[in-house]
Amino acid sequence: MLKTAILFSFLLAASSSALAKTMTAVCGPFKGYTVGISGANEKHKLLSYEDSMDGEFTLVWEIDSKSALIIGPGAKPTREEGVAAISTNDQLSFVVTYPISVFMYSVFPDRKTMLITKHTHSRGFEFDAARGFIMRGDCKISVK
């Protein structure tokens, strides 16, 4: 009986992973805006300026999973696990948290667009700022 249950569990896991589809979104470069307030070293001046990020971010999501792999650009790309905040046909949003910041990566499949937002209290060596950005990039999306 135990062998049958183990075999059934193995076959169920194998068949469900064989049916799972993966969406990959390769997005960038990004353009957007940074806003907020600098730290005390800059006398808490208001920040509001156009900003950009070169390179591409890749988001890999096993459809209906509770998280996604987000790979940053560059020679030594970051690899982050984003927790699903929303997953609908129109929007997929994943949150990544750090001790000093929160990022949200949102893919809009029909629009082939990714938005990245960041909120932090850090700006360079200042840890008393309040800063955020929103960036938009075009995406190539595939489902396999």
N, CA, C and O atoms as a GROMACS GRO file, in nm:
protein
  576
    1MET      N    1   0.081  -0.119   0.000
    1MET     CA    2   0.000   0.000   0.000
    1MET      C    3   0.086   0.126   0.000
    1MET      O    4   0.059   0.219  -0.075
    2LEU      N    5   0.191   0.129   0.085
    2LEU     CA    6   0.279   0.244   0.092
    2LEU      C    7   0.352   0.264  -0.041
    2LEU      O    8   0.368   0.377  -0.087
    3LYS      N    9   0.396   0.153  -0.102
    3LYS     CA   10   0.464   0.164  -0.233
    3LYS      C   11   0.370   0.221  -0.337
    3LYS      O   12   0.411   0.302  -0.420
    4THR      N   13   0.244   0.181  -0.334
    4THR     CA   14   0.146   0.233  -0.430
    4THR      C   15   0.124   0.382  -0.409
    4THR      O   16   0.114   0.457  -0.507
    5ALA      N   17   0.116   0.426  -0.285
    5ALA     CA   18   0.096   0.569  -0.255
    5ALA      C   19   0.215   0.651  -0.300
    5ALA      O   20   0.198   0.759  -0.355
    6ILE      N   21   0.336   0.600  -0.276
    6ILE     CA   22   0.457   0.671  -0.319
    6ILE      C   23   0.462   0.679  -0.471
    6ILE      O   24   0.493   0.785  -0.526
    7LEU      N   25   0.432   0.568  -0.540
    7LEU     CA   26   0.432   0.566  -0.686
    7LEU      C   27   0.327   0.663  -0.740
    7LEU      O   28   0.354   0.737  -0.835
    8PHE      N   29   0.207   0.664  -0.681
    8PHE     CA   30   0.101   0.755  -0.724
    8PHE      C   31   0.145   0.901  -0.706
    8PHE      O   32   0.125   0.983  -0.796
    9SER      N   33   0.206   0.934  -0.591
    9SER     CA   34   0.254   1.070  -0.565
    9SER      C   35   0.360   1.110  -0.667
    9SER      O   36   0.360   1.223  -0.716
   10PHE      N   37   0.452   1.018  -0.698
   10PHE     CA   38   0.557   1.046  -0.795
   10PHE      C   39   0.497   1.072  -0.934
   10PHE      O   40   0.535   1.168  -1.001
   11LEU      N   41   0.403   0.986  -0.976
   11LEU     CA   42   0.341   1.003  -1.107
   11LEU      C   43   0.260   1.132  -1.115
   11LEU      O   44   0.261   1.200  -1.218
   12LEU      N   45   0.191   1.166  -1.007
   12LEU     CA   46   0.113   1.290  -1.004
   12LEU      C   47   0.205   1.410  -1.016
   12LEU      O   48   0.177   1.503  -1.092
   13ALA      N   49   0.315   1.411  -0.942
   13ALA     CA   50   0.411   1.522  -0.948
   13ALA      C   51   0.474   1.531  -1.086
   13ALA      O   52   0.490   1.641  -1.140
   14ALA      N   53   0.509   1.418  -1.143
   14ALA     CA   54   0.571   1.417  -1.276
   14ALA      C   55   0.474   1.467  -1.382
   14ALA      O   56   0.513   1.543  -1.470
   15SER      N   57   0.347   1.424  -1.374
   15SER     CA   58   0.251   1.466  -1.476
   15SER      C   59   0.216   1.613  -1.462
   15SER      O   60   0.197   1.681  -1.562
   16SER      N   61   0.206   1.665  -1.337
   16SER     CA   62   0.172   1.807  -1.321
   16SER      C   63   0.287   1.895  -1.366
   16SER      O   64   0.262   2.002  -1.422
   17SER      N   65   0.413   1.855  -1.344
   17SER     CA   66   0.524   1.937  -1.390
   17SER      C   67   0.537   1.928  -1.541
   17SER      O   68   0.584   2.023  -1.604
   18ALA      N   69   0.497   1.816  -1.601
   18ALA     CA   70   0.501   1.804  -1.747
   18ALA      C   71   0.396   1.894  -1.811
   18ALA      O   72   0.415   1.939  -1.924
   19LEU      N   73   0.286   1.921  -1.741
   19LEU     CA   74   0.181   2.006  -1.793
   19LEU      C   75   0.208   2.154  -1.769
   19LEU      O   76   0.149   2.239  -1.836
   20ALA      N   77   0.296   2.186  -1.674
   20ALA     CA   78   0.321   2.325  -1.638
   20ALA      C   79   0.384   2.398  -1.756
   20ALA      O   80   0.471   2.346  -1.825
   21LYS      N   81   0.338   2.521  -1.777
   21LYS     CA   82   0.396   2.606  -1.880
   21LYS      C   83   0.475   2.717  -1.812
   21LYS      O   84   0.444   2.757  -1.700
   22THR      N   85   0.575   2.764  -1.882
   22THR     CA   86   0.660   2.869  -1.829
   22THR      C   87   0.652   2.991  -1.920
   22THR      O   88   0.667   2.980  -2.042
   23MET      N   89   0.628   3.106  -1.859
   23MET     CA   90   0.631   3.231  -1.933
   23MET      C   91   0.764   3.299  -1.907
   23MET      O   92   0.809   3.307  -1.792
   24THR      N   93   0.827   3.346  -2.013
   24THR     CA   94   0.952   3.420  -2.001
   24THR      C   95   0.931   3.557  -2.065
   24THR      O   96   0.887   3.566  -2.179
   25ALA      N   97   0.962   3.661  -1.991
   25ALA     CA   98   0.954   3.798  -2.042
   25ALA      C   99   1.094   3.859  -2.034
   25ALA      O  100   1.153   3.868  -1.927
   26VAL      N  101   1.147   3.899  -2.150
   26VAL     CA  102   1.277   3.966  -2.158
   26VAL      C  103   1.247   4.112  -2.191
   26VAL      O  104   1.195   4.142  -2.299
   27CYS      N  105   1.280   4.202  -2.098
   27CYS     CA  106   1.232   4.340  -2.108
   27CYS      C  107   1.345   4.441  -2.090
   27CYS      O  108   1.437   4.420  -2.010
   28GLY      N  109   1.337   4.550  -2.163
   28GLY     CA  110   1.430   4.660  -2.147
   28GLY      C  111   1.480   4.708  -2.281
   28GLY      O  112   1.450   4.648  -2.384
   29PRO      N  113   1.558   4.815  -2.280
   29PRO     CA  114   1.596   4.900  -2.169
   29PRO      C  115   1.477   4.978  -2.113
   29PRO      O  116   1.367   4.972  -2.169
   30PHE      N  117   1.499   5.050  -2.002
   30PHE     CA  118   1.391   5.114  -1.929
   30PHE      C  119   1.410   5.266  -1.923
   30PHE      O  120   1.522   5.316  -1.914
   31LYS      N  121   1.298   5.335  -1.928
   31LYS     CA  122   1.296   5.480  -1.909
   31LYS      C  123   1.187   5.512  -1.809
   31LYS      O  124   1.085   5.444  -1.804
   32GLY      N  125   1.209   5.617  -1.730
   32GLY     CA  126   1.109   5.655  -1.632
   32GLY      C  127   1.149   5.775  -1.552
   32GLY      O  128   1.212   5.868  -1.603
   33TYR      N  129   1.112   5.773  -1.422
   33TYR     CA  130   1.133   5.887  -1.334
   33TYR      C  131   1.174   5.842  -1.196
   33TYR      O  132   1.131   5.737  -1.147
   34THR      N  133   1.260   5.923  -1.133
   34THR     CA  134   1.294   5.908  -0.992
   34THR      C  135   1.233   6.025  -0.918
   34THR      O  136   1.240   6.139  -0.963
   35VAL      N  137   1.173   5.997  -0.802
   35VAL     CA  138   1.112   6.102  -0.718
   35VAL      C  139   1.146   6.073  -0.573
   35VAL      O  140   1.184   5.961  -0.537
   36GLY      N  141   1.132   6.174  -0.490
   36GLY     CA  142   1.150   6.154  -0.347
   36GLY      C  143   1.216   6.272  -0.281
   36GLY      O  144   1.202   6.386  -0.326
   37ILE      N  145   1.288   6.246  -0.171
   37ILE     CA  146   1.356   6.346  -0.091
   37ILE      C  147   1.495   6.292  -0.059
   37ILE      O  148   1.510   6.177  -0.018
   38SER      N  149   1.598   6.376  -0.079
   38SER     CA  150   1.734   6.335  -0.046
   38SER      C  151   1.750   6.326   0.105
   38SER      O  152   1.657   6.358   0.180
   39GLY      N  153   1.867   6.284   0.149
   39GLY     CA  154   1.894   6.275   0.292
   39GLY      C  155   1.944   6.406   0.350
   39GLY      O  156   1.947   6.508   0.281
   40ALA      N  157   1.982   6.403   0.477
   40ALA     CA  158   2.027   6.523   0.549
   40ALA      C  159   2.150   6.586   0.485
   40ALA      O  160   2.164   6.709   0.487
   41ASN      N  161   2.240   6.506   0.428
   41ASN     CA  162   2.360   6.561   0.364
   41ASN      C  163   2.327   6.658   0.253
   41ASN      O  164   2.404   6.750   0.225
   42GLU      N  165   2.213   6.639   0.188
   42GLU     CA  166   2.169   6.730   0.082
   42GLU      C  167   2.049   6.812   0.129
   42GLU      O  168   1.972   6.864   0.048
   43LYS      N  169   2.034   6.824   0.260
   43LYS     CA  170   1.930   6.907   0.324
   43LYS      C  171   1.789   6.868   0.281
   43LYS      O  172   1.703   6.954   0.264
   44HIS      N  173   1.767   6.738   0.263
   44HIS     CA  174   1.634   6.684   0.231
   44HIS      C  175   1.569   6.755   0.112
   44HIS      O  176   1.450   6.786   0.114
   45LYS      N  177   1.650   6.778   0.008
   45LYS     CA  178   1.594   6.845  -0.111
   45LYS      C  179   1.502   6.750  -0.187
   45LYS      O  180   1.521   6.628  -0.185
   46LEU      N  181   1.405   6.808  -0.254
   46LEU     CA  182   1.311   6.730  -0.334
   46LEU      C  183   1.381   6.673  -0.457
   46LEU      O  184   1.465   6.739  -0.518
   47LEU      N  185   1.347   6.551  -0.492
   47LEU     CA  186   1.402   6.486  -0.610
   47LEU      C  187   1.289   6.460  -0.708
   47LEU      O  188   1.183   6.410  -0.670
   48SER      N  189   1.311   6.493  -0.833
   48SER     CA  190   1.215   6.462  -0.938
   48SER      C  191   1.287   6.481  -1.071
   48SER      O  192   1.310   6.594  -1.114
   49TYR      N  193   1.323   6.368  -1.135
   49TYR     CA  194   1.396   6.380  -1.261
   49TYR      C  195   1.375   6.254  -1.346
   49TYR      O  196   1.343   6.147  -1.296
   50GLU      N  197   1.396   6.273  -1.478
   50GLU     CA  198   1.391   6.159  -1.569
   50GLU      C  199   1.508   6.068  -1.537
   50GLU      O  200   1.614   6.114  -1.496
   51ASP      N  201   1.487   5.939  -1.557
   51ASP     CA  202   1.588   5.841  -1.525
   51ASP      C  203   1.580   5.727  -1.626
   51ASP      O  204   1.483   5.718  -1.701
   52SER      N  205   1.680   5.641  -1.628
   52SER     CA  206   1.678   5.527  -1.720
   52SER      C  207   1.766   5.416  -1.666
   52SER      O  208   1.851   5.438  -1.579
   53MET      N  209   1.745   5.296  -1.718
   53MET     CA  210   1.828   5.179  -1.687
   53MET      C  211   1.855   5.107  -1.818
   53MET      O  212   1.763   5.071  -1.890
   54ASP      N  213   1.983   5.086  -1.847
   54ASP     CA  214   2.019   5.008  -1.965
   54ASP      C  215   2.011   4.860  -1.933
   54ASP      O  216   2.001   4.821  -1.816
   55GLY      N  217   2.015   4.779  -2.035
   55GLY     CA  218   2.013   4.635  -2.015
   55GLY      C  219   1.873   4.580  -2.007
   55GLY      O  220   1.774   4.653  -2.008
   56GLU      N  221   1.867   4.448  -1.998
   56GLU     CA  222   1.739   4.378  -1.996
   56GLU      C  223   1.721   4.300  -1.867
   56GLU      O  224   1.816   4.243  -1.813
   57PHE      N  225   1.598   4.299  -1.817
   57PHE     CA  226   1.559   4.213  -1.707
   57PHE      C  227   1.482   4.096  -1.767
   57PHE      O  228   1.404   4.113  -1.860
   58THR      N  229   1.505   3.977  -1.713
   58THR     CA  230   1.433   3.858  -1.756
   58THR      C  231   1.351   3.807  -1.638
   58THR      O  232   1.403   3.786  -1.529
   59LEU      N  233   1.223   3.787  -1.663
   59LEU     CA  234   1.133   3.733  -1.562
   59LEU      C  235   1.088   3.596  -1.611
   59LEU      O  236   1.033   3.584  -1.720
   60VAL      N  237   1.111   3.493  -1.530
   60VAL     CA  238   1.072   3.356  -1.565
   60VAL      C  239   0.971   3.309  -1.462
   60VAL      O  240   1.000   3.304  -1.342
   61TRP      N  241   0.851   3.275  -1.510
   61TRP     CA  242   0.741   3.238  -1.420
   61TRP      C  243   0.677   3.109  -1.466
   61TRP      O  244   0.628   3.100  -1.579
   62GLU      N  245   0.677   3.009  -1.379
   62GLU     CA  246   0.599   2.888  -1.405
   62GLU      C  247   0.454   2.927  -1.378
   62GLU      O  248   0.417   2.958  -1.265
   63ILE      N  249   0.374   2.926  -1.482
   63ILE     CA  250   0.238   2.978  -1.475
   63ILE      C  251   0.162   2.917  -1.358
   63ILE      O  252   0.162   2.795  -1.338
   64ASP      N  253   0.097   3.003  -1.281
   64ASP     CA  254   0.021   2.973  -1.159
   64ASP      C  255   0.109   2.948  -1.037
   64ASP      O  256   0.057   2.914  -0.930
   65SER      N  257   0.240   2.963  -1.049
   65SER     CA  258   0.329   2.951  -0.935
   65SER      C  259   0.316   3.076  -0.847
   65SER      O  260   0.268   3.179  -0.893
   66LYS      N  261   0.356   3.066  -0.723
   66LYS     CA  262   0.349   3.178  -0.628
   66LYS      C  263   0.472   3.268  -0.632
   66LYS      O  264   0.480   3.365  -0.557
   67SER      N  265   0.569   3.237  -0.720
   67SER     CA  266   0.689   3.320  -0.730
   67SER      C  267   0.746   3.313  -0.871
   67SER      O  268   0.707   3.228  -0.952
   68ALA      N  269   0.839   3.404  -0.899
   68ALA     CA  270   0.906   3.408  -1.029
   68ALA      C  271   1.053   3.436  -1.007
   68ALA      O  272   1.092   3.498  -0.907
   69LEU      N  273   1.135   3.391  -1.100
   69LEU     CA  274   1.278   3.424  -1.100
   69LEU      C  275   1.295   3.551  -1.182
   69LEU      O  276   1.246   3.561  -1.294
   70ILE      N  277   1.364   3.649  -1.124
   70ILE     CA  278   1.389   3.775  -1.193
   70ILE      C  279   1.540   3.791  -1.202
   70ILE      O  280   1.610   3.794  -1.101
   71ILE      N  281   1.589   3.801  -1.326
   71ILE     CA  282   1.732   3.809  -1.352
   71ILE      C  283   1.764   3.948  -1.404
   71ILE      O  284   1.707   3.992  -1.504
   72GLY      N  285   1.855   4.016  -1.336
   72GLY     CA  286   1.892   4.152  -1.375
   72GLY      C  287   1.994   4.155  -1.486
   72GLY      O  288   2.047   4.051  -1.526
   73PRO      N  289   2.021   4.274  -1.538
   73PRO     CA  290   2.118   4.288  -1.648
   73PRO      C  291   2.262   4.289  -1.597
   73PRO      O  292   2.287   4.292  -1.476
   74GLY      N  293   2.355   4.287  -1.689
   74GLY     CA  294   2.495   4.304  -1.655
   74GLY      C  295   2.576   4.177  -1.663
   74GLY      O  296   2.524   4.068  -1.683
   75ALA      N  297   2.708   4.195  -1.646
   75ALA     CA  298   2.802   4.084  -1.652
   75ALA      C  299   2.783   3.986  -1.536
   75ALA      O  300   2.804   3.866  -1.552
   76LYS      N  301   2.744   4.039  -1.419
   76LYS     CA  302   2.714   3.956  -1.302
   76LYS      C  303   2.570   3.983  -1.262
   76LYS      O  304   2.545   4.054  -1.164
   77PRO      N  305   2.474   3.926  -1.335
   77PRO     CA  306   2.334   3.960  -1.311
   77PRO      C  307   2.282   3.913  -1.176
   77PRO      O  308   2.321   3.807  -1.126
   78THR      N  309   2.194   3.994  -1.119
   78THR     CA  310   2.128   3.955  -0.995
   78THR      C  311   2.025   3.847  -1.028
   78THR      O  312   1.972   3.842  -1.140
   79ARG      N  313   1.998   3.762  -0.933
   79ARG     CA  314   1.894   3.659  -0.946
   79ARG      C  315   1.808   3.670  -0.821
   79ARG      O  316   1.853   3.640  -0.711
   80GLU      N  317   1.683   3.713  -0.839
   80GLU     CA  318   1.594   3.738  -0.726
   80GLU      C  319   1.470   3.653  -0.740
   80GLU      O  320   1.425   3.623  -0.851
   81GLU      N  321   1.414   3.613  -0.626
   81GLU     CA  322   1.284   3.546  -0.628
   81GLU      C  323   1.179   3.649  -0.591
   81GLU      O  324   1.181   3.705  -0.482
   82GLY      N  325   1.087   3.673  -0.684
   82GLY     CA  326   0.978   3.765  -0.660
   82GLY      C  327   0.854   3.689  -0.617
   82GLY      O  328   0.819   3.587  -0.678
   83VAL      N  329   0.789   3.736  -0.514
   83VAL     CA  330   0.667   3.674  -0.464
   83VAL      C  331   0.548   3.734  -0.538
   83VAL      O  332   0.537   3.855  -0.553
   84ALA      N  333   0.458   3.647  -0.585
   84ALA     CA  334   0.342   3.693  -0.662
   84ALA      C  335   0.252   3.780  -0.576
   84ALA      O  336   0.206   3.738  -0.470
   85ALA      N  337   0.227   3.903  -0.624
   85ALA     CA  338   0.132   3.992  -0.558
   85ALA      C  339  -0.002   3.989  -0.632
   85ALA      O  340  -0.108   4.000  -0.570
   86ILE      N  341   0.004   3.974  -0.763
   86ILE     CA  342  -0.117   3.963  -0.844
   86ILE      C  343  -0.081   3.883  -0.969
   86ILE      O  344   0.026   3.903  -1.027
   87SER      N  345  -0.168   3.794  -1.010
   87SER     CA  346  -0.148   3.720  -1.135
   87SER      C  347  -0.283   3.701  -1.202
   87SER      O  348  -0.362   3.615  -1.165
   88THR      N  349  -0.306   3.785  -1.302
   88THR     CA  350  -0.427   3.776  -1.383
   88THR      C  351  -0.383   3.769  -1.529
   88THR      O  352  -0.264   3.776  -1.559
   89ASN      N  353  -0.478   3.753  -1.618
   89ASN     CA  354  -0.443   3.752  -1.761
   89ASN      C  355  -0.385   3.886  -1.805
   89ASN      O  356  -0.307   3.891  -1.900
   90ASP      N  357  -0.423   3.994  -1.737
   90ASP     CA  358  -0.382   4.127  -1.778
   90ASP      C  359  -0.254   4.176  -1.711
   90ASP      O  360  -0.183   4.259  -1.767
   91GLN      N  361  -0.223   4.125  -1.590
   91GLN     CA  362  -0.110   4.177  -1.513
   91GLN      C  363  -0.051   4.069  -1.423
   91GLN      O  364  -0.123   3.994  -1.358
   92LEU      N  365   0.082   4.065  -1.422
   92LEU     CA  366   0.157   3.977  -1.332
   92LEU      C  367   0.252   4.067  -1.254
   92LEU      O  368   0.337   4.133  -1.313
   93SER      N  369   0.238   4.071  -1.121
   93SER     CA  370   0.325   4.156  -1.039
   93SER      C  371   0.392   4.072  -0.932
   93SER      O  372   0.328   3.991  -0.865
   94PHE      N  373   0.524   4.092  -0.918
   94PHE     CA  374   0.605   4.018  -0.823
   94PHE      C  375   0.684   4.115  -0.737
   94PHE      O  376   0.743   4.211  -0.789
   95VAL      N  377   0.686   4.091  -0.606
   95VAL     CA  378   0.752   4.180  -0.510
   95VAL      C  379   0.882   4.114  -0.462
   95VAL      O  380   0.886   3.995  -0.433
   96VAL      N  381   0.988   4.196  -0.455
   96VAL     CA  382   1.117   4.153  -0.402
   96VAL      C  383   1.152   4.251  -0.290
   96VAL      O  384   1.154   4.372  -0.312
   97THR      N  385   1.181   4.199  -0.171
   97THR     CA  386   1.215   4.286  -0.058
   97THR      C  387   1.360   4.267  -0.016
   97THR      O  388   1.416   4.158  -0.024
   98TYR      N  389   1.418   4.377   0.030
   98TYR     CA  390   1.552   4.382   0.087
   98TYR      C  391   1.541   4.457   0.219
   98TYR      O  392   1.437   4.516   0.246
   99PRO      N  393   1.646   4.456   0.302
   99PRO     CA  394   1.638   4.531   0.428
   99PRO      C  395   1.612   4.681   0.409
   99PRO      O  396   1.551   4.744   0.496
  100ILE      N  397   1.658   4.740   0.296
  100ILE     CA  398   1.640   4.884   0.280
  100ILE      C  399   1.554   4.922   0.159
  100ILE      O  400   1.541   5.040   0.128
  101SER      N  401   1.493   4.824   0.091
  101SER     CA  402   1.413   4.861  -0.025
  101SER      C  403   1.311   4.752  -0.061
  101SER      O  404   1.319   4.638  -0.017
  102VAL      N  405   1.215   4.796  -0.143
  102VAL     CA  406   1.114   4.706  -0.197
  102VAL      C  407   1.105   4.734  -0.347
  102VAL      O  408   1.097   4.849  -0.389
  103PHE      N  409   1.107   4.627  -0.427
  103PHE     CA  410   1.091   4.638  -0.572
  103PHE      C  411   0.962   4.566  -0.611
  103PHE      O  412   0.925   4.466  -0.550
  104MET      N  413   0.894   4.618  -0.713
  104MET     CA  414   0.784   4.546  -0.774
  104MET      C  415   0.809   4.542  -0.925
  104MET      O  416   0.835   4.644  -0.988
  105TYR      N  417   0.801   4.421  -0.979
  105TYR     CA  418   0.816   4.398  -1.123
  105TYR      C  419   0.679   4.355  -1.175
  105TYR      O  420   0.625   4.253  -1.133
  106SER      N  421   0.622   4.434  -1.266
  106SER     CA  422   0.491   4.402  -1.321
  106SER      C  423   0.501   4.385  -1.472
  106SER      O  424   0.555   4.471  -1.542
  107VAL      N  425   0.450   4.273  -1.520
  107VAL     CA  426   0.446   4.245  -1.664
  107VAL      C  427   0.301   4.253  -1.709
  107VAL      O  428   0.212   4.197  -1.645
  108PHE      N  429   0.278   4.322  -1.819
  108PHE     CA  430   0.147   4.334  -1.881
  108PHE      C  431   0.158   4.262  -2.015
  108PHE      O  432   0.196   4.324  -2.115
  109PRO      N  433   0.124   4.131  -2.019
  109PRO     CA  434   0.152   4.049  -2.138
  109PRO      C  435   0.092   4.103  -2.268
  109PRO      O  436   0.160   4.106  -2.370
  110ASP      N  437  -0.034   4.146  -2.266
  110ASP     CA  438  -0.096   4.195  -2.390
  110ASP      C  439  -0.029   4.321  -2.442
  110ASP      O  440  -0.025   4.344  -2.562
  111ARG      N  441   0.024   4.401  -2.352
  111ARG     CA  442   0.089   4.526  -2.391
  111ARG      C  443   0.239   4.508  -2.413
  111ARG      O  444   0.307   4.601  -2.457
  112LYS      N  445   0.290   4.388  -2.382
  112LYS     CA  446   0.434   4.358  -2.396
  112LYS      C  447   0.518   4.465  -2.326
  112LYS      O  448   0.610   4.523  -2.384
  113THR      N  449   0.483   4.489  -2.199
  113THR     CA  450   0.545   4.596  -2.120
  113THR      C  451   0.576   4.546  -1.980
  113THR      O  452   0.501   4.467  -1.923
  114MET      N  453   0.688   4.594  -1.925
  114MET     CA  454   0.721   4.571  -1.784
  114MET      C  455   0.736   4.706  -1.716
  114MET      O  456   0.798   4.798  -1.770
  115LEU      N  457   0.679   4.719  -1.596
  115LEU     CA  458   0.703   4.833  -1.509
  115LEU      C  459   0.784   4.783  -1.390
  115LEU      O  460   0.755   4.677  -1.334
  116ILE      N  461   0.886   4.859  -1.352
  116ILE     CA  462   0.964   4.830  -1.232
  116ILE      C  463   0.952   4.950  -1.141
  116ILE      O  464   0.977   5.063  -1.183
  117THR      N  465   0.914   4.926  -1.016
  117THR     CA  466   0.914   5.033  -0.917
  117THR      C  467   1.004   4.995  -0.802
  117THR      O  468   1.022   4.877  -0.770
  118LYS      N  469   1.062   5.098  -0.741
  118LYS     CA  470   1.151   5.079  -0.626
  118LYS      C  471   1.117   5.185  -0.522
  118LYS      O  472   1.094   5.301  -0.556
  119HIS      N  473   1.114   5.144  -0.395
  119HIS     CA  474   1.095   5.235  -0.284
  119HIS      C  475   1.207   5.207  -0.183
  119HIS      O  476   1.231   5.092  -0.148
  120THR      N  477   1.275   5.312  -0.137
  120THR     CA  478   1.385   5.293  -0.044
  120THR      C  479   1.407   5.417   0.042
  120THR      O  480   1.360   5.526   0.008
  121HIS      N  481   1.476   5.400   0.152
  121HIS     CA  482   1.515   5.513   0.236
  121HIS      C  483   1.663   5.545   0.217
  121HIS      O  484   1.720   5.622   0.294
  122SER      N  485   1.725   5.486   0.116
  122SER     CA  486   1.868   5.503   0.093
  122SER      C  487   1.893   5.578  -0.037
  122SER      O  488   1.824   5.557  -0.137
  123ARG      N  489   1.990   5.663  -0.035
  123ARG     CA  490   2.037   5.730  -0.157
  123ARG      C  491   2.187   5.744  -0.142
  123ARG      O  492   2.234   5.833  -0.071
  124GLY      N  493   2.264   5.657  -0.209
  124GLY     CA  494   2.408   5.656  -0.190
  124GLY      C  495   2.441   5.618  -0.048
  124GLY      O  496   2.398   5.513   0.001
  125PHE      N  497   2.518   5.704   0.020
  125PHE     CA  498   2.554   5.676   0.159
  125PHE      C  499   2.457   5.737   0.258
  125PHE      O  500   2.475   5.726   0.379
  126GLU      N  501   2.352   5.802   0.206
  126GLU     CA  502   2.252   5.860   0.294
  126GLU      C  503   2.144   5.756   0.323
  126GLU      O  504   2.088   5.696   0.232
  127PHE      N  505   2.117   5.735   0.451
  127PHE     CA  506   2.015   5.638   0.488
  127PHE      C  507   1.895   5.704   0.555
  127PHE      O  508   1.824   5.641   0.633
  128ASP      N  509   1.874   5.831   0.524
  128ASP     CA  510   1.758   5.901   0.576
  128ASP      C  511   1.681   5.970   0.464
  128ASP      O  512   1.614   6.071   0.486
  129ALA      N  513   1.693   5.916   0.344
  129ALA     CA  514   1.622   5.970   0.229
  129ALA      C  515   1.488   5.897   0.214
  129ALA      O  516   1.460   5.802   0.286
  130ALA      N  517   1.409   5.942   0.122
  130ALA     CA  518   1.285   5.872   0.083
  130ALA      C  519   1.281   5.883  -0.069
  130ALA      O  520   1.259   5.991  -0.124
  131ARG      N  521   1.303   5.772  -0.134
  131ARG     CA  522   1.324   5.777  -0.278
  131ARG      C  523   1.252   5.662  -0.346
  131ARG      O  524   1.241   5.553  -0.290
  132GLY      N  525   1.204   5.687  -0.465
  132GLY     CA  526   1.143   5.582  -0.544
  132GLY      C  527   1.162   5.609  -0.691
  132GLY      O  528   1.195   5.720  -0.732
  133PHE      N  529   1.140   5.506  -0.770
  133PHE     CA  530   1.139   5.527  -0.914
  133PHE      C  531   1.037   5.436  -0.978
  133PHE      O  532   0.995   5.336  -0.920
  134ILE      N  533   0.998   5.473  -1.098
  134ILE     CA  534   0.917   5.386  -1.182
  134ILE      C  535   0.978   5.390  -1.321
  134ILE      O  536   1.005   5.496  -1.377
  135MET      N  537   1.001   5.271  -1.374
  135MET     CA  538   1.062   5.257  -1.506
  135MET      C  539   0.973   5.168  -1.593
  135MET      O  540   0.906   5.078  -1.544
  136ARG      N  541   0.975   5.196  -1.724
  136ARG     CA  542   0.896   5.118  -1.819
  136ARG      C  543   0.988   5.068  -1.930
  136ARG      O  544   1.072   5.142  -1.981
  137GLY      N  545   0.970   4.939  -1.967
  137GLY     CA  546   1.046   4.880  -2.077
  137GLY      C  547   0.958   4.790  -2.162
  137GLY      O  548   0.862   4.731  -2.113
  138ASP      N  549   0.992   4.780  -2.289
  138ASP     CA  550   0.922   4.689  -2.379
  138ASP      C  551   0.971   4.547  -2.356
  138ASP      O  552   1.085   4.526  -2.314
  139CYS      N  553   0.884   4.448  -2.385
  139CYS     CA  554   0.916   4.306  -2.358
  139CYS      C  555   0.897   4.219  -2.480
  139CYS      O  556   0.813   4.244  -2.566
  140LYS      N  557   0.977   4.114  -2.484
  140LYS     CA  558   0.954   4.000  -2.571
  140LYS      C  559   0.905   3.889  -2.479
  140LYS      O  560   0.974   3.855  -2.383
  141ILE      N  561   0.789   3.833  -2.506
  141ILE     CA  562   0.729   3.735  -2.415
  141ILE      C  563   0.708   3.604  -2.488
  141ILE      O  564   0.659   3.601  -2.601
  142SER      N  565   0.746   3.495  -2.421
  142SER     CA  566   0.722   3.362  -2.478
  142SER      C  567   0.662   3.272  -2.370
  142SER      O  568   0.688   3.290  -2.251
  143VAL      N  569   0.582   3.175  -2.415
  143VAL     CA  570   0.524   3.075  -2.325
  143VAL      C  571   0.556   2.940  -2.384
  143VAL      O  572   0.525   2.913  -2.500
  144LYS      N  573   0.618   2.855  -2.303
  144LYS     CA  574   0.654   2.720  -2.348
  144LYS      C  575   0.610   2.619  -2.247
  144LYS      O  576   0.631   2.499  -2.266
   0.00000   0.00000   0.00000
